[in-house]
Amino acid sequence: MDNNTGTPTIEIVIGIRAYYPGLSMAEISRKLGISREWVRQILISRGLSTKVIKEDLKVESKVQDATLLDKLLRSKGYTKFVNRLNSIPKEEAEWLTGFWEGDGSLQFNKDKNYGIRIVFNQKDSRILDHIRYLLNLEEKVSYTKKEYTNKQGYHTASGFGRLTISKKYLVVPILFLLLENSIDCNRKDQLLKSFKNFKLDFEFPTEEKTPSLAWISGFFDAEGSFSLKDKVPLVSLSQSSKTTLKNIQKVIGGNLYQPKTRTKIFILQLRKKETLEFLPKYIKFSHNYQKTEKIFSLLREAQR
């Protein structure tokens, strides 16, 4: 094992132990794709405990207690699915919303006055399978057979996965869950307008709020990238909404700028120290296995 305590992978192991003492060595090794023995040696070399440290924390296990909106949905006959959504841990609900705000969309069916579809897109099908499990959906994931570019100029590669939710009794409560956890004002406005299609009209606060780490992890699963520059790990997020990236910047830091060649896109880039502080927090909530596998592959490359 490389005993250089400044190497990125070792820093990540130490960071995960510091932030999440309740994780076992086996859980840390699975998250990082390295052996449990390696994790044990790193912890021992830094004088850290190899045993799980029990945390005395109040776990917020519900999305939210009954609200006026919750009661409204129940009165309209959505009780069964609302109960199911309220059993989802809040951190998972925030992750799901962050992922949807990064890589999801709403599609309106003009042929029906209530026809709205919630769509999740992702290359790694394991994320879409997780969403199906989280929401207990029977809907299947479809895949593109060839590359194409739509009228808005968005490019979709072959083999890209799409999870579409169109049944009314599923769509309305999920819209509610997304609205409860959304941080982007434009997305909130879009969600509020969609409720009117179902003859559900209500007041809901639309001010921006600071995103949680779970929300940021979901957003990074959708829009984030990781690279090496002169063997220095760098994390970046790209998005058309400058406001969203500013809100994320308040939590994880970084440099926000607009590329000269891409006038409709803003990029938030983390420096080395900020990257190494962010990655353990991100990995805790991430469900993008393809991305985390790439991260640790590049980190191992940086150590050579």
BALUMKE-124452 format. One record per residue (C-alpha): residue number from 1; z, x, y; chain. Coordinates in steps of 0.5 Angstrom, whole numbers. Last residue first. Layout:
BEGIN
{NUM, {Z, X, Y}, "A"}
...
This chain:
BEGIN
{304, {-19, 2, 14}, "A"}
{303, {-14, -2, 17}, "A"}
{302, {-19, -6, 21}, "A"}
{301, {-23, -8, 15}, "A"}
{300, {-16, -11, 12}, "A"}
{299, {-16, -15, 18}, "A"}
{298, {-23, -17, 17}, "A"}
{297, {-22, -20, 10}, "A"}
{296, {-16, -23, 13}, "A"}
{295, {-19, -27, 18}, "A"}
{294, {-25, -29, 14}, "A"}
{293, {-20, -32, 9}, "A"}
{292, {-17, -36, 14}, "A"}
{291, {-23, -39, 17}, "A"}
{290, {-26, -41, 10}, "A"}
{289, {-19, -44, 8}, "A"}
{288, {-19, -48, 14}, "A"}
{287, {-13, -52, 13}, "A"}
{286, {-9, -49, 19}, "A"}
{285, {-2, -51, 20}, "A"}
{284, {2, -44, 19}, "A"}
{283, {-4, -40, 19}, "A"}
{282, {-4, -42, 27}, "A"}
{281, {3, -40, 28}, "A"}
{280, {2, -33, 24}, "A"}
{279, {-5, -32, 28}, "A"}
{278, {-2, -33, 35}, "A"}
{277, {2, -27, 36}, "A"}
{276, {-3, -22, 33}, "A"}
{275, {-8, -25, 38}, "A"}
{274, {-4, -25, 44}, "A"}
{273, {-2, -18, 43}, "A"}
{272, {-10, -16, 41}, "A"}
{271, {-13, -20, 47}, "A"}
{270, {-14, -28, 47}, "A"}
{269, {-21, -31, 49}, "A"}
{268, {-22, -38, 52}, "A"}
{267, {-29, -39, 53}, "A"}
{266, {-32, -44, 57}, "A"}
{265, {-39, -47, 56}, "A"}
{264, {-44, -51, 60}, "A"}
{263, {-47, -45, 64}, "A"}
{262, {-48, -41, 58}, "A"}
{261, {-52, -35, 60}, "A"}
{260, {-47, -33, 65}, "A"}
{259, {-41, -34, 60}, "A"}
{258, {-35, -38, 63}, "A"}
{257, {-28, -35, 63}, "A"}
{256, {-21, -36, 61}, "A"}
{255, {-17, -30, 59}, "A"}
{254, {-11, -31, 54}, "A"}
{253, {-5, -35, 53}, "A"}
{252, {-2, -39, 47}, "A"}
{251, {1, -45, 50}, "A"}
{250, {-1, -45, 58}, "A"}
{249, {-8, -43, 55}, "A"}
{248, {-9, -49, 51}, "A"}
{247, {-8, -53, 57}, "A"}
{246, {-13, -49, 60}, "A"}
{245, {-18, -50, 54}, "A"}
{244, {-18, -57, 55}, "A"}
{243, {-19, -57, 62}, "A"}
{242, {-25, -53, 62}, "A"}
{241, {-28, -58, 57}, "A"}
{240, {-35, -55, 54}, "A"}
{239, {-31, -51, 49}, "A"}
{238, {-31, -45, 46}, "A"}
{237, {-25, -41, 43}, "A"}
{236, {-24, -34, 42}, "A"}
{235, {-19, -29, 37}, "A"}
{234, {-20, -22, 38}, "A"}
{233, {-18, -17, 33}, "A"}
{232, {-19, -9, 35}, "A"}
{231, {-23, -5, 30}, "A"}
{230, {-27, -3, 36}, "A"}
{229, {-29, -10, 37}, "A"}
{228, {-27, -15, 31}, "A"}
{227, {-28, -22, 31}, "A"}
{226, {-25, -29, 30}, "A"}
{225, {-28, -36, 32}, "A"}
{224, {-25, -42, 34}, "A"}
{223, {-28, -49, 35}, "A"}
{222, {-26, -54, 29}, "A"}
{221, {-20, -50, 25}, "A"}
{220, {-18, -48, 32}, "A"}
{219, {-18, -55, 34}, "A"}
{218, {-13, -56, 28}, "A"}
{217, {-9, -50, 30}, "A"}
{216, {-8, -52, 37}, "A"}
{215, {-6, -59, 35}, "A"}
{214, {-1, -56, 30}, "A"}
{213, {1, -51, 36}, "A"}
{212, {3, -57, 40}, "A"}
{211, {-2, -59, 46}, "A"}
{210, {1, -60, 53}, "A"}
{209, {-1, -67, 56}, "A"}
{208, {-6, -70, 60}, "A"}
{207, {-5, -76, 63}, "A"}
{206, {-8, -82, 60}, "A"}
{205, {-2, -87, 59}, "A"}
{204, {-4, -93, 55}, "A"}
{203, {-5, -100, 58}, "A"}
{202, {-8, -105, 53}, "A"}
{201, {-15, -109, 51}, "A"}
{200, {-16, -110, 43}, "A"}
{199, {-22, -114, 43}, "A"}
{198, {-25, -110, 37}, "A"}
{197, {-30, -107, 42}, "A"}
{196, {-25, -106, 47}, "A"}
{195, {-21, -101, 43}, "A"}
{194, {-27, -97, 43}, "A"}
{193, {-26, -96, 51}, "A"}
{192, {-19, -93, 50}, "A"}
{191, {-22, -88, 45}, "A"}
{190, {-27, -86, 50}, "A"}
{189, {-22, -86, 56}, "A"}
{188, {-17, -82, 51}, "A"}
{187, {-23, -77, 49}, "A"}
{186, {-24, -76, 57}, "A"}
{185, {-17, -75, 58}, "A"}
{184, {-16, -69, 53}, "A"}
{183, {-9, -69, 50}, "A"}
{182, {-10, -74, 44}, "A"}
{181, {-4, -75, 39}, "A"}
{180, {-3, -83, 40}, "A"}
{179, {-10, -84, 42}, "A"}
{178, {-12, -81, 35}, "A"}
{177, {-7, -85, 31}, "A"}
{176, {-9, -91, 34}, "A"}
{175, {-17, -90, 33}, "A"}
{174, {-14, -89, 26}, "A"}
{173, {-11, -96, 26}, "A"}
{172, {-18, -99, 28}, "A"}
{171, {-23, -95, 24}, "A"}
{170, {-19, -97, 17}, "A"}
{169, {-19, -104, 17}, "A"}
{168, {-26, -104, 21}, "A"}
{167, {-29, -100, 15}, "A"}
{166, {-34, -95, 18}, "A"}
{165, {-31, -88, 17}, "A"}
{164, {-36, -82, 16}, "A"}
{163, {-34, -75, 13}, "A"}
{162, {-40, -70, 14}, "A"}
{161, {-41, -64, 11}, "A"}
{160, {-46, -58, 13}, "A"}
{159, {-50, -56, 7}, "A"}
{158, {-56, -54, 11}, "A"}
{157, {-54, -52, 18}, "A"}
{156, {-53, -57, 24}, "A"}
{155, {-56, -56, 31}, "A"}
{154, {-54, -60, 37}, "A"}
{153, {-59, -60, 42}, "A"}
{152, {-58, -67, 45}, "A"}
{151, {-64, -70, 42}, "A"}
{150, {-61, -67, 35}, "A"}
{149, {-63, -61, 31}, "A"}
{148, {-64, -60, 24}, "A"}
{147, {-63, -56, 18}, "A"}
{146, {-64, -59, 11}, "A"}
{145, {-60, -62, 6}, "A"}
{144, {-54, -65, 10}, "A"}
{143, {-48, -66, 6}, "A"}
{142, {-44, -73, 5}, "A"}
{141, {-37, -73, 4}, "A"}
{140, {-35, -80, 0}, "A"}
{139, {-30, -85, 3}, "A"}
{138, {-24, -87, -2}, "A"}
{137, {-19, -85, 4}, "A"}
{136, {-12, -84, 3}, "A"}
{135, {-11, -81, 10}, "A"}
{134, {-9, -75, 8}, "A"}
{133, {-13, -74, 2}, "A"}
{132, {-19, -76, 5}, "A"}
{131, {-17, -71, 11}, "A"}
{130, {-16, -65, 6}, "A"}
{129, {-22, -67, 3}, "A"}
{128, {-26, -66, 9}, "A"}
{127, {-22, -59, 10}, "A"}
{126, {-24, -57, 3}, "A"}
{125, {-32, -59, 5}, "A"}
{124, {-32, -52, 9}, "A"}
{123, {-38, -53, 14}, "A"}
{122, {-35, -59, 18}, "A"}
{121, {-36, -65, 21}, "A"}
{120, {-31, -71, 22}, "A"}
{119, {-34, -78, 24}, "A"}
{118, {-31, -84, 26}, "A"}
{117, {-36, -90, 26}, "A"}
{116, {-36, -96, 31}, "A"}
{115, {-39, -103, 29}, "A"}
{114, {-35, -108, 33}, "A"}
{113, {-41, -112, 37}, "A"}
{112, {-46, -110, 31}, "A"}
{111, {-53, -108, 32}, "A"}
{110, {-51, -103, 37}, "A"}
{109, {-47, -99, 32}, "A"}
{108, {-43, -94, 36}, "A"}
{107, {-41, -87, 33}, "A"}
{106, {-35, -83, 35}, "A"}
{105, {-34, -76, 34}, "A"}
{104, {-31, -70, 31}, "A"}
{103, {-31, -63, 31}, "A"}
{102, {-26, -60, 37}, "A"}
{101, {-23, -67, 38}, "A"}
{100, {-23, -69, 31}, "A"}
{99, {-19, -62, 29}, "A"}
{98, {-14, -63, 35}, "A"}
{97, {-13, -70, 32}, "A"}
{96, {-12, -68, 25}, "A"}
{95, {-7, -63, 27}, "A"}
{94, {-3, -67, 31}, "A"}
{93, {-3, -72, 25}, "A"}
{92, {-1, -67, 21}, "A"}
{91, {5, -64, 25}, "A"}
{90, {7, -72, 26}, "A"}
{89, {8, -72, 19}, "A"}
{88, {4, -78, 16}, "A"}
{87, {8, -84, 14}, "A"}
{86, {6, -88, 20}, "A"}
{85, {-1, -88, 18}, "A"}
{84, {1, -91, 11}, "A"}
{83, {5, -97, 15}, "A"}
{82, {-1, -98, 20}, "A"}
{81, {-6, -99, 14}, "A"}
{80, {-2, -104, 11}, "A"}
{79, {0, -108, 18}, "A"}
{78, {-7, -108, 20}, "A"}
{77, {-7, -116, 21}, "A"}
{76, {-8, -117, 29}, "A"}
{75, {0, -118, 30}, "A"}
{74, {1, -111, 26}, "A"}
{73, {-4, -108, 31}, "A"}
{72, {-1, -111, 37}, "A"}
{71, {6, -108, 34}, "A"}
{70, {4, -101, 34}, "A"}
{69, {1, -102, 41}, "A"}
{68, {7, -104, 44}, "A"}
{67, {11, -98, 40}, "A"}
{66, {14, -98, 33}, "A"}
{65, {16, -91, 32}, "A"}
{64, {12, -85, 32}, "A"}
{63, {8, -80, 28}, "A"}
{62, {14, -80, 23}, "A"}
{61, {17, -74, 20}, "A"}
{60, {20, -71, 26}, "A"}
{59, {24, -65, 22}, "A"}
{58, {31, -64, 25}, "A"}
{57, {32, -57, 24}, "A"}
{56, {38, -53, 20}, "A"}
{55, {33, -48, 17}, "A"}
{54, {35, -45, 10}, "A"}
{53, {33, -38, 10}, "A"}
{52, {28, -36, 4}, "A"}
{51, {30, -30, 1}, "A"}
{50, {26, -23, 2}, "A"}
{49, {30, -22, 8}, "A"}
{48, {28, -17, 13}, "A"}
{47, {29, -9, 13}, "A"}
{46, {22, -7, 16}, "A"}
{45, {20, -4, 9}, "A"}
{44, {24, -9, 5}, "A"}
{43, {19, -15, 8}, "A"}
{42, {13, -10, 7}, "A"}
{41, {15, -9, 0}, "A"}
{40, {16, -16, -1}, "A"}
{39, {9, -18, 2}, "A"}
{38, {6, -13, -2}, "A"}
{37, {9, -16, -9}, "A"}
{36, {7, -23, -7}, "A"}
{35, {0, -21, -7}, "A"}
{34, {-5, -22, -1}, "A"}
{33, {-9, -28, 0}, "A"}
{32, {-5, -29, 7}, "A"}
{31, {-3, -36, 6}, "A"}
{30, {-2, -35, -2}, "A"}
{29, {2, -29, 0}, "A"}
{28, {7, -33, 5}, "A"}
{27, {8, -39, 0}, "A"}
{26, {10, -34, -6}, "A"}
{25, {14, -30, -1}, "A"}
{24, {18, -36, 1}, "A"}
{23, {17, -40, 7}, "A"}
{22, {24, -43, 11}, "A"}
{21, {24, -36, 15}, "A"}
{20, {18, -39, 19}, "A"}
{19, {17, -36, 26}, "A"}
{18, {20, -29, 24}, "A"}
{17, {17, -29, 17}, "A"}
{16, {10, -31, 19}, "A"}
{15, {11, -25, 25}, "A"}
{14, {13, -20, 20}, "A"}
{13, {7, -22, 15}, "A"}
{12, {2, -22, 21}, "A"}
{11, {4, -15, 24}, "A"}
{10, {3, -13, 16}, "A"}
{9, {-4, -15, 16}, "A"}
{8, {-5, -13, 23}, "A"}
{7, {-3, -5, 22}, "A"}
{6, {2, -2, 26}, "A"}
{5, {7, -2, 21}, "A"}
{4, {3, 4, 17}, "A"}
{3, {5, 3, 10}, "A"}
{2, {-1, 2, 7}, "A"}
{1, {0, 0, 0}, "A"}
